[in-house]
Amino acid sequence: MDTSSLIPKPRSLYLKVKCGKCGNEQIVFDCAATPVKCTVCEEVLATPTGGKALIKGEVIQELG
C-alpha cells in the first residue's frame, strides 16, 4: 500500500514574490492574514482576503 496517498498535502504554500517597484525578491505565505510589504521599498506585495491572499507582485517560484 502506498502511504503517500494517505497523507494529505497542505493547501497553502510559501511563494517567492518579486516586487514590481524595486525588484526585491522575498518569501510570502499565500494565506497571509496581514498585509505583506516589501522589505526594501514598503510596496504591498500581498493583501489578505480571508482565505488565499491577493498577491500583487510577480510570483517567481512556489516553495513546498
C-alpha positions as CSV (number, residue, x, y, z in Angstrom):
1,M,0.0,0.0,0.0
2,D,1.3,3.4,-0.9
3,T,1.3,5.5,2.3
4,S,2.0,8.8,0.4
5,S,-1.6,8.9,-0.8
6,L,-2.9,8.6,2.8
7,I,-1.2,11.8,3.9
8,P,-2.9,14.9,2.5
9,K,-0.8,17.7,1.0
10,P,-1.3,21.2,2.5
11,R,-3.4,23.6,0.5
12,S,-1.2,26.5,1.4
13,L,2.2,27.4,0.1
14,Y,5.1,29.8,0.5
15,L,5.7,31.8,-2.6
16,K,8.8,33.7,-3.8
17,V,7.5,37.0,-5.0
18,K,9.3,39.7,-6.9
19,C,8.4,43.3,-6.1
20,G,7.2,45.2,-9.1
21,K,8.5,48.5,-7.9
22,C,12.1,47.7,-6.8
23,G,12.7,44.1,-8.0
24,N,13.4,42.8,-4.5
25,E,12.5,39.1,-4.1
26,Q,11.1,37.8,-0.8
27,I,9.1,34.8,0.6
28,V,5.4,35.3,1.2
29,F,2.8,33.0,2.7
30,D,-0.1,32.6,0.3
31,C,-2.7,32.7,3.1
32,A,-1.3,35.8,4.7
33,A,-3.6,37.2,7.4
34,T,-1.9,40.7,7.4
35,P,-0.7,42.8,4.5
36,V,2.8,41.9,3.5
37,K,5.1,44.8,2.5
38,C,8.4,44.7,0.6
39,T,11.3,44.9,3.0
40,V,13.1,47.4,0.7
41,C,10.5,49.9,-0.6
42,E,7.4,49.2,1.5
43,E,5.2,48.3,-1.5
44,V,2.4,46.0,-0.6
45,L,3.1,42.5,-2.0
46,A,0.1,40.6,-0.6
47,T,-3.3,41.7,0.7
48,P,-5.4,39.3,3.0
49,T,-8.8,38.3,1.6
50,G,-10.0,35.9,4.4
51,G,-8.6,32.9,2.5
52,K,-5.8,33.0,-0.1
53,A,-4.0,36.3,-0.1
54,L,-4.2,38.6,-3.2
55,I,-0.6,38.5,-4.5
56,K,0.3,41.9,-6.1
57,G,3.9,41.1,-7.0
58,E,5.2,38.6,-9.6
59,V,5.2,35.0,-8.3
60,I,8.6,33.6,-9.3
61,Q,8.5,30.2,-7.5
62,E,6.2,28.1,-5.3
63,L,8.0,26.6,-2.3
64,G,6.7,23.5,-0.7
